[in-house]
Amino acid sequence: MRKDRLDGKGLAVLLAVTLLLAGNQIVIKLVNDGLQPVFFAGLRSALAVVFVGLWLWLRGLWPRVRRTDLGPGLLIGTVFAAEFIGLFMALDLTTVGHASLIMYSMPVWMGVLAHFFIPGERATPLKALGLGLAFAGTAMAILSKSSGGQASLLGDLCALVGALGWAGTAFIARVSRLRHAGPEAQLFWMVLVSAPILIVLAPAFGPLLRDIQPVHWAWLVAQAGIVVAGGFIAWLWLLSVYPTSTVASFSFLTPILAILFGHLVFGESLSLGVIGAAGLVSCGIIMINRKAS
């Protein structure tokens, strides 16, 4: 049953997912030291097929994965693969702070799509201003130079590809036949289709193994089971129940936390450009979620 505003339950789940996804950025960057990013993403999707499939079976939801959804399933899985090529490469090439701020510009692109193509979710002037501020924060993150970590323009652009892909999957989940399948079935299509695409493309991005350690394999399994099968199902459930623009806008909290985590774990500097970008993003959140008078 869809709701027109965020309630206590939705807020609690959304905050939990936000914390999980912020920590996820750190884990990806750590595992990239042992596994080539695109290969890592492909293995994660392949393992997630097992976890998500098991969840569907245990919950009696397997009938929701229908052959009639093959078309949109292939589409959403392909866009999902592009999203994670962008994100995993971004976290290999730039700082966690830059990658997260740009990746989570997703609500800007989703807000534009929702405004034009999803009935009942047109942007009010206040929300439009909030989206504009968030967009400005994203641009500032791309243009700012960080003295710490390994920020790069190429990595920032990869993060932008990830953001566009994320908005694309959310949009397809809302407007295609997959909206009737439920979040678990949607995610199953994403990981099922993306796994072979990512694994086949991986050799084009360099050697598949780097300085691999046992902890990297452990993090890979945790990524597939907790982040993908847990966090993504919760995210898609939120999109299926609450207004898309509201849910998406709260994801702006994730880069704020990721910036702090990146500073604590990798020593990334908290430059004025990154802090200013984070401030604009935060103001955008407030405006997007505030009721127009």
N, C-alpha and C positions, 0 to 999 in steps of 0.2 A: 504494500500500500504506500503510495507516494505521499510525501508531506511537503507543505509549502514553506517550512522553515526548520532550522536545526533545533532539535530538542536535547535534553540532557544525555540520553543514551547515544545519540549521534555525535554529540560533542566529545564524550568520553572515548568512543571508538576512533574518532578522527584524531584526537590528541595522541592516542596510543600508536596509531599508524604513522603519525608525524614523527614521533620519537624513533620508531623502528626504521623509517626511511632515512632519517638523518644519520643514524648509526650505520646504515647500509652503505652510504658513500665512503665511509672510512674502511669498511670491510673490503669493498671492491678495490680500492686503491692498494690495500695491503696484499690482496690475492693477486693483483696484476704483477707483483714482483715475481710470482712463481708460475703464473699461467698467462699466455698471450691473451689480451682482453677479449677479442671476438671469440676465440676458442673457449675461454672461460664462460662467456655468455651462452654459447651453444651448449656446453656441458650442463650448465645450470638449467636451461630450458628442458634438456633431455631428462634430467633427474626430476624436474618439476612435473613432467608428464606422469611419472609414477605416483608422486605425492598427491597431485590434484586428482588423478584418476581414482586413487584409493579413497580420497575424500568423497568423490561423487558416488562411489559404490557403497561406502558406509552410510551415507546420508540418503540412499535410495534415489539419487538424482541422475543416475546414469541415463535414463530415457530422455533427458533434456539435450543430450548430445545427438542431434538428428542429422541424417544425410541431407535433408532439405536445407540445412544451414551451411552446406559446403561452400557456397559462393562467398557469403560474408565471412565465414570462418577462415578461408584462405586469405581474404583481404585483410582481416584484422591481425592474423598471424604474421603476414608479410610486413605490415606497418609496425607491429610489435618488434620484429627483428631489426628494422631500421632504427627504431627508438633506442634499442640497447647496443647497437653498434655505436651510435652517437654517444650514449652515456659512458659506456665502458672505455671507449677510446678517449673521451674527454678526461676521465679520471686518470688516464695514463699520461696525458700530455699537459694538463694544467692542474691548478690547485683545487682542492676540495671546495674551497670557498667560491672560486669562480665557477666551477662546474655546477655546483648546487644552485647558486643564484640564477644562472642562465637556464638550467634545466627546469627550474620551477617558475619560469616565465610561462609555463604551460597554461595557467588560467587566462592569460591575455589572449592566446590563440583559441582556447576553448570558449572564452567569453564572446569572441567575435563570431565563431561558428554557431554558438547557441543563439546569439542575437538574430542571426539571419535565417537559421534553418530549424530551430527547435521552438515550436509554439509555446507561448507563455513564459519564455525566458529572455525577452528583450531587455537590453541593458537600459536602466534608468540613467538620467544625466549624472547622478551621484556615482553609480557603479562605473559608468564610462570614464569619469574622472579618476576613479580609483584604479581602473585598468591602465589608464594613461600614466599614472604615477609609477605603477609596477613596471610598465614597459620602459619608462625612463630609467628606473633602477637597473633593469637588465642591460640597457645600452651603456650605462655608466660602468657596470661590471666588465663588459667587453672592452671598453675603451681605457679603463684604469690599468695601471701597471703595478704589480705587486713585487716588493723586494724580497719576499720570502717564498719558499716553495719553488714551483717550476711553471708558473703561469705562461701560457702561450696563446696567440691568436687562433692557431689551428685547433687547439684544444677547446677554446671558447666556442668556436664555430661548430665543433662536434657536439658540444652541449646544446647548442641551439637546434641542431638536427634532432637530438633526443627530445627536446621540448616539443617540437612540431610533431614528432612521432607519437608522443604521449597524448597530445591533444587529439591526434587522429584516431587512436584506439578508443579513447573515451567517446568521441563523436560517433564512431561506427557502432559502438556498444549501445548507444542511445537511439540511433535512427534506423538501424537495420533490423532484420528479423531476429537477430541475436538478443534484442531487448526482451523477448519473451522467454529466452532460454535460461536467464538468470546469470549472476556473476560467476558462479563456479564453472558452468559450461562455457561461458565466454573466455575465461582464463584457460580452460583446457584447450580450446582452439588456438589461443595465442601461443602457448608453449609447444603444442603438438606441431604446428606449422613452422614456428620460428626455429626450433631445434635443428632440423636438417639444413635450413637456409644458412644459419650462423656457422654450423660445422663445416659445410661445403665452402663457404666464403673465407673461413678463418686462415687457410694457408696464404691467402693474398696479403695478409697483414703481418707476416713474419713467422719465425719459428714458433711452434705451438707451446713448447715448454721453455721456461726461463730457469730461474734458480728455485726449482720446486722443492718444497718442504712438506712434511706430514701435516702441519697446521693449515697449509693452504687447501688440502683436500678436505679437512674438517670444516673449514669455512665454506667451501663449495657446497657441501651437503647441507649445512645450516642455511645457506642462502636459498637453496631450492626448497627446503622444507618449511622454514620459518618466514623468510621474506616473501618468496613467491606464493607458496601455497597458503600462507597465513595472511601476510600483509596485503597482497594484491587482491585476494578474495574479499577482504574487509573493505578495501578501497572501492572495488567494483560494486559491492553491496551498498556502500554509502551513495555512490552515483545513482543506483537504482531506486533509492528511497527519497533522497533529499535533493533540493535544487542543484543542478550541475554547477552553476557559477559559484554558489556558496561553498560547496564542498571543495571545488578546485581552488578557490581563493585561499582557503585555510592552508593549502599546501605551501603557501609562501612562508609559513613558520618553519618549515623543514630547513631551508637554506640558512636561516638565522642560527639554528642549532648546529648545522653542519659546519658553518664558519667557526663556531666556538670549538667544536670537536677537532676540526682541522688544525686550529691553533694549538690545542692541547696535545694532540697526538703527533702531528708532523712539524710543529713549530712555524706554521704559516703565519705571516705577519698580518696584523689587523690594520691594513692601510686605510687612509682616509677615503680613498675611492671605494673600497669594499664596504666600509662602514656607512658611507653616504648612500651607496646602492641598497644596502640592507635597510636603511632608514626609509627610503622611498618605497621599497617593497612593503614594509610594515604599515606605512600610511595607506598604501593601496588596499591592504587587507581590511583595515578599519573602515574605509570608505565603501568598499564593495559590500561589506556585511552590515552596514548601517542602513536602517530604514529611511527612505526619503520622507520628509515631513509633508 
